[in-house]
Amino acid sequence: MLNIMIRKIALAGLLASTVLAAPAGAFERTDDGTIIVFGGRQAIPVLDPHVRYDWSTRMIQQAVYDALVKYEGDPAEVKPWLAESWETSEDGKTWTFHLVKDAKFHNGDPVTAEAVRYSFERGLKLNKGVAWMLKDFLAPEGVSVVDEHTVKFELKAPYAPFLSFLPWWFVVNPQQVMANEVDGDYGQKWLTDNAAGSGPFKLGRWEPNVLYEVEAVSDYWKGWPQGDNRPAGVIYRLIREPAAQKAALQRGEADIVEGLTSDDYVQIEKVPGIVIQDHKGMTTFGIKFNTQKGPTADINLRKAIAYAMDYDALIGIYNGAASLETSPLPDSMKGHIAVEGIPRQDLAKAKEYLAKSAYPDGGITLDYVHVAGLEEARRIGLVLLDNLKELNIGVNIKPEQWPNMVAAGSSVETSPNMTSVYTTPISTDPDAVAYQYHKNSWGQYYAMAYYDNPQVSEMIDKARGSTSWEERAALYADIQKQIVADQPEVFGMLQNRRWAHQDYLQGFSFSPVRFTGEVDLYPLWIKEE
């Protein structure tokens, strides 16, 4: 454990700090080097890489684990990692990966083809977290060891997005996991707050709902891009309110923070020594309608709402750090087209569609659910409230904790009329977004609309199984047009991804496939004067 002291600060003091003053250094100095302090709003309840993922969880997972390949850069590209090379058969069903020879787990065990095989078997058999990405095309017995450093995947059918999902299938040490199994649980209980990885960091202190520490592995098998400037570790410190995050950065108690409000980013940009990272990402915002139950099952009502929405107000809420969606697919995703006629505010059209609906005079009130504490989503609800007054439709704005939102959205019977959802594709392949509109996705948070168009599902199935990009591109163009025509949601905007950090923090690298506040910790370092 690193021998360090974290400065203790009172929350009231944080909230009271409004002076735009140059910050002091937040990083901790130890005999092993500097420790970066990251202030984030989201806890990490389960670290197991095959059971759960969200932005904060995955940020730490990628710090302590490695995968066969890794996403890097903007635009995001798949780069070799544990696998130094690979090839695929002409029919697209067989993939063979050749591993590097020098990778090792934190306990010194080598990373072998058997470790890779076991990790995929574990993920598929647990059928949680990442399993959905591959389970329709890959069975546990479809992964086999060719030799110590070669592993083969035999897919049930061709699956074009296969490689694009592999960066999120982290490899665990079978010996450590099996030694900590309880009643055949594949080590799930142990891996909740322990790790069995080979990544650039290993776990340090783990204080749930307070802080989570990772310590740099000095002899990490892949080396460090910063050389001797690598940090000694990173502390992910839970700071739940944006005002407290901003104050922690200003007062020198955090080196980097995520999740500030749009107004906060504008204000703190003026602080000497603060840098704002502002990047156009792939995170889309939509208002998901329940298309199967309640008033929003009426397509004409959904169209009326979509045309009543003030889309320019969405950009204003983000102080310009956003762009309007032109399709269900993000602009930078392969296969994206700008769908002609995607709704923009037009009250005359809104009233025409309302007149064709089962509620021609309005007179109804709809629930709009958003994540509690997410200021922008709340303000979007206020815009919707104001816009729908023109249609004599009321809006009940309901903040909910994210787990409660997910639980409500997991059933068509309890999914709200309208739900505010931000979605970041986990893959650069268009299937990562298109499949959200497949009936098989019902019950997932990104499918709260319960959209059902058999023709669209059939096209999605055909596109994901084709090995011809020309055929896939034509299918995805038709898929995008049809989804927009069916209006399962208000297609809103692409939110820019933003962080604020001290100017001495170096090595920040943006990649649009990372979730909300997720940062690659591996290249970060502190430049000391």
C-alpha positions, -999 to 999 in steps of 0.1 A, spaced: 0 0 0 13 34 -8 23 54 22 4 86 15 -19 111 33 -50 124 16 -60 160 25 -93 159 44 -116 187 34 -151 196 47 -179 194 21 -192 227 34 -158 243 27 -158 229 -8 -193 242 -16 -184 276 -2 -154 281 -25 -163 304 -54 -131 324 -58 -114 318 -92 -79 314 -79 -50 296 -93 -49 261 -77 -20 244 -59 -8 210 -68 -34 183 -59 -11 153 -66 5 135 -38 43 130 -37 57 97 -24 90 79 -26 77 61 -57 67 92 -75 35 113 -78 -1 101 -73 -28 116 -95 -61 125 -79 -92 121 -100 -125 135 -87 -155 116 -100 -192 114 -91 -199 78 -97 -190 49 -73 -175 15 -83 -197 -12 -68 -184 -43 -86 -149 -45 -102 -154 -79 -118 -147 -73 -156 -171 -100 -167 -200 -90 -145 -205 -52 -148 -193 -22 -167 -201 15 -166 -177 45 -170 -161 46 -135 -160 8 -133 -145 3 -167 -119 31 -161 -105 11 -132 -109 -23 -150 -88 -11 -179 -62 2 -155 -57 -32 -138 -66 -56 -167 -55 -61 -203 -74 -74 -233 -64 -89 -266 -67 -55 -282 -73 -19 -271 -91 11 -284 -69 42 -288 -72 76 -305 -98 98 -321 -111 84 -343 -110 52 -323 -89 24 -337 -83 -11 -325 -47 -16 -316 -28 -48 -307 -23 -54 -270 -20 -89 -255 -24 -101 -291 4 -90 -313 -13 -102 -345 -44 -120 -357 -60 -134 -388 -95 -145 -398 -108 -171 -422 -124 -161 -455 -159 -170 -443 -154 -148 -412 -161 -175 -387 -126 -184 -375 -103 -159 -357 -68 -168 -346 -49 -145 -322 -11 -147 -315 -2 -135 -281 29 -115 -270 54 -137 -252 63 -114 -223 29 -105 -207 25 -114 -171 -1 -111 -144 6 -90 -113 15 -122 -93 41 -131 -119 22 -158 -137 25 -156 -175 -5 -145 -196 -12 -176 -218 -37 -187 -244 -53 -208 -216 -59 -176 -196 -76 -161 -226 -97 -191 -232 -107 -193 -195 -116 -156 -195 -140 -159 -224 -155 -191 -211 -161 -173 -177 -176 -143 -193 -200 -163 -215 -210 -188 -188 -217 -160 -162 -239 -144 -189 -237 -110 -172 -220 -77 -181 -201 -81 -214 -217 -115 -223 -244 -99 -246 -217 -86 -270 -207 -121 -282 -230 -148 -268 -252 -150 -299 -222 -159 -320 -197 -175 -296 -202 -205 -273 -177 -212 -245 -165 -244 -263 -159 -222 -294 -127 -209 -278 -97 -232 -279 -60 -232 -272 -37 -239 -302 -5 -236 -283 8 -216 -253 6 -183 -272 -21 -189 -298 -59 -189 -292 -86 -197 -317 -122 -185 -318 -148 -205 -338 -179 -184 -343 -213 -200 -348 -218 -177 -378 -200 -148 -393 -201 -117 -371 -187 -86 -386 -185 -66 -353 -165 -93 -335 -131 -76 -333 -147 -43 -323 -160 -57 -290 -128 -75 -279 -113 -44 -262 -138 -48 -234 -132 -86 -228 -105 -84 -201 -83 -113 -193 -81 -127 -158 -56 -150 -141 -74 -184 -140 -52 -196 -110 -61 -167 -88 -98 -167 -97 -102 -205 -93 -84 -203 -59 -110 -179 -47 -141 -196 -60 -170 -201 -36 -196 -228 -45 -187 -226 -82 -193 -189 -85 -163 -184 -108 -147 -161 -81 -175 -135 -85 -176 -126 -48 -138 -123 -46 -135 -102 -78 -161 -77 -66 -133 -58 -49 -101 -77 -58 -83 -81 -91 -65 -108 -110 -51 -88 -139 -20 -80 -159 -26 -43 -165 -4 -12 -159 -18 -8 -124 -27 -30 -94 -53 -24 -67 -43 -3 -37 -67 9 -11 -104 2 -17 -127 22 4 -162 19 -12 -181 52 -16 -149 71 -5 -119 64 -27 -104 38 -49 -66 36 -54 -45 19 -81 -7 16 -79 15 16 -109 32 -17 -118 68 -5 -122 78 -34 -145 46 -35 -165 52 -59 -193 43 -33 -220 63 -5 -205 52 30 -198 48 57 -226 60 84 -201 92 65 -193 105 76 -159 77 102 -157 50 76 -150 29 82 -119 32 61 -88 -6 56 -89 -40 72 -92 -66 79 -66 -102 79 -78 -119 100 -52 -157 101 -50 -170 137 -51 -207 134 -58 -217 171 -65 -205 192 -94 -200 222 -72 -178 202 -49 -158 189 -78 -152 224 -92 -142 236 -57 -118 206 -53 -101 215 -86 -99 252 -77 -85 245 -43 -59 221 -55 -75 189 -40 -80 172 -74 -59 170 -105 -88 162 -129 -126 161 -126 -155 150 -148 -192 158 -147 -192 196 -141 -222 215 -153 -220 234 -186 -219 267 -167 -192 253 -144 -170 245 -174 -174 281 -188 -165 296 -154 -136 274 -145 -120 278 -180 -111 313 -168 -90 300 -138 -53 302 -144 -37 268 -146 -69 250 -156 -73 232 -189 -107 221 -204 -108 190 -225 -137 194 -250 -142 167 -276 -169 158 -300 -177 122 -289 -202 95 -298 -225 100 -267 -260 106 -279 -289 121 -259 -324 109 -266 -358 110 -249 -369 74 -251 -407 69 -255 -424 38 -242 -437 27 -276 -458 -3 -262 -477 11 -233 -495 43 -224 -501 74 -245 -467 73 -262 -476 40 -278 -493 63 -303 -469 71 -331 -487 103 -340 -484 116 -304 -446 107 -306 -443 126 -338 -461 156 -323 -438 157 -294 -407 154 -316 -418 183 -338 -427 204 -307 -392 201 -292 -369 231 -293 -337 214 -305 -317 247 -305 -323 249 -267 -305 216 -263 -273 232 -277 -279 262 -256 -280 241 -224 -245 229 -232 -233 264 -241 -226 252 -276 -207 221 -265 -230 197 -284 -244 191 -319 -278 179 -331 -283 143 -341 -289 137 -378 -295 100 -373 -297 73 -346 -260 67 -353 -234 92 -341 -219 113 -369 -184 97 -366 -196 61 -367 -190 41 -398 -221 38 -419 -238 70 -406 -261 89 -429 -278 122 -423 -315 111 -424 -336 135 -445 -365 149 -427 -354 141 -391 -377 163 -369 -368 198 -360 -391 222 -342 -422 229 -363 -453 236 -342 -476 235 -373 -464 199 -380 -466 191 -343 -503 201 -342 -510 182 -374 -497 150 -359 -515 157 -326 -547 160 -345 -542 125 -360 -534 110 -326 -558 96 -300 -553 128 -280 -562 155 -306 -568 181 -279 -539 171 -256 -552 171 -221 -528 145 -208 -497 146 -186 -466 125 -194 -438 115 -171 -403 126 -180 -376 107 -160 -340 118 -157 -310 109 -136 -312 128 -103 -284 154 -100 -278 156 -137 -285 193 -143 -285 193 -180 -311 165 -182 -333 184 -157 -331 215 -178 -340 196 -209 -371 184 -191 -380 221 -185 -376 228 -222 -399 199 -229 -424 211 -203 -425 245 -220 -427 232 -255 -455 208 -248 -477 235 -233 -483 245 -269 -500 211 -274 -519 212 -241 -498 184 -228 -483 184 -193 -450 171 -183 -442 156 -149 -404 159 -144 -392 131 -122 -356 127 -110 -345 92 -102 -313 75 -92 -297 56 -121 -303 21 -106 -339 29 -101 -342 42 -137 -327 10 -151 -350 -11 -129 -381 7 -141 -369 5 -177 -363 -32 -175 -400 -40 -180 -424 -27 -206 -451 -24 -179 -430 0 -157 -409 18 -184 -419 56 -182 -436 75 -209 -404 94 -216 -369 87 -202 -338 108 -206 -310 85 -218 -274 92 -227 -258 64 -246 -222 59 -256 -215 31 -282 -190 6 -269 -178 -2 -304 -170 17 -335 -191 -8 -355 -227 4 -364 -241 -27 -349 -233 -13 -315 -261 13 -320 -284 -5 -344 -288 -35 -321 -302 -12 -295 -333 -11 -317 -335 -49 -321 -363 -66 -301 -337 -88 -285 -324 -57 -266 -357 -52 -247 -350 -49 -210 -317 -31 -214 -315 6 -204 -308 17 -239 -339 -1 -252 -364 15 -228 -385 24 -258 -394 -12 -264 -393 -5 -301 -406 -33 -322 -403 -33 -360 -397 -69 -373 -384 -55 -406 -357 -35 -388 -347 -64 -366 -344 -86 -397 -321 -60 -414 -300 -57 -383 -296 -95 -382 -286 -96 -418 -261 -67 -414 -243 -81 -384 -238 -114 -402 -226 -101 -435 -188 -100 -444 -194 -74 -471 -192 -38 -460 -210 -26 -492 -240 -48 -483 -239 -37 -446 -237 0 -455 -268 -2 -476 -286 -21 -448 -276 4 -422 -288 33 -443 -322 17 -446 -322 9 -408 -315 45 -399 -343 58 -421 -368 34 -408 -360 40 -371 -364 78 -376 -397 72 -394 -410 51 -365 -399 78 -339 -392 56 -309 -375 85 -293 -367 122 -296 -334 121 -314 -316 149 -295 -280 158 -297 -244 146 -294 -230 158 -262 -193 169 -262 -172 150 -237 -155 173 -212 -131 172 -183 -113 199 -164 -77 194 -152 -47 211 -139 -23 222 -166 6 202 -151 -14 170 -158 0 156 -191 -8 127 -214 -46 130 -216 -58 110 -246 -94 112 -258 -111 83 -275 -149 86 -283 -157 50 -274 -150 56 -238 -180 62 -216 -191 96 -201 -163 105 -176 -140 76 -184 -103 84 -190 -74 61 -200 -52 64 -169 -22 46 -185 -7 76 -203 -13 102 -176 16 118 -158 25 149 -138 49 176 -151 65 191 -121 82 225 -123 
